[in-house]
């Protein structure tokens, strides 16, 4: 399992369009991926799950993955949140 913490810098957090793009990118990987914030851990490949977290700008999240491409998955997704690549 590979894990990294980051702070969400996306201007609007992970809502609607940003959440959809994040989940599409997560689904590009074979690993199981989770996003955790405020003691809630959600499957990062689930739109309903990610939207229910209501992640806003400035929220500290932990991205973790387990599988053959776990490190690449975590680094890609944390990079998206840190660089506002939406």
N, C-alpha and C positions, 0 to 999 in steps of 0.2 A: 504494500500500500504506500502511495506517495501523497503527501499532504503539504499544502501551503496556505498561509493566511495572507489576506490582502484587505485593503480598504476600497470600497466601491467609489470610483471617481466619475462614473457616468452621470451626466447632467440630470437625467431623470430617474436614476436608479435602474432597477430591473423591472420595468413595467411594459406591457403591450409589445411594441415593436422590438425593444431591446431584449426582452425576455424571450421572444420568439427567435430572434437571431442567435442568442446565447444557447438556447436549447438545440437549434439546428446544428450549431457547431459542436455541441456536446455529443450529438448523435453521430457525428463523423468518426467518433472513436469507438473501439471495441470494448474498452474498459467500462466497468461500472463506475459511475461518477456521482458524487454527492456534494451538495452545497449546504453549509451549516451557518446559521446566524441566530443569535439570541436563544441558544440552547435548543433550536429546532434543526433537524437534519432531514433534508429532502433530496429525493432523486433529481439530479440536475438535468435529466432527460425528460422530465415531466412538466409540461406547461402549467397545468393546474397547480402542481406543487410549488413551482418557482413563483408563480403569481401570488399564491397564498402567503408567501413569506413577506410580501410587501417591502422588499429591500429598497431603501432610499440612499441617496448620495451620502457618503460618510460612514456607512455601515461597515463594520469589520466582519468579513466572512471567511470561512475556511472551505477550501475546495480540496476534496480528496478523491482519489481514484484507485481502483484495483484492477489489474489486468495487464495485457501485453504492451499496451501503449500508455500506461498510467502517467508517467512523468511528462510526456509530450502533451497529454490531455490537460493536466493540471496547469502546466506552464502556459499553454495556449489560452485557456479560459481565464486564468488570473490576469494574464496580459490584456485581454479584452476589457476586463473590469478596471484595470489600472490606467489604461491608455484611452479609454472611452472610444473604442473602435466600433461603434455602432452607426 
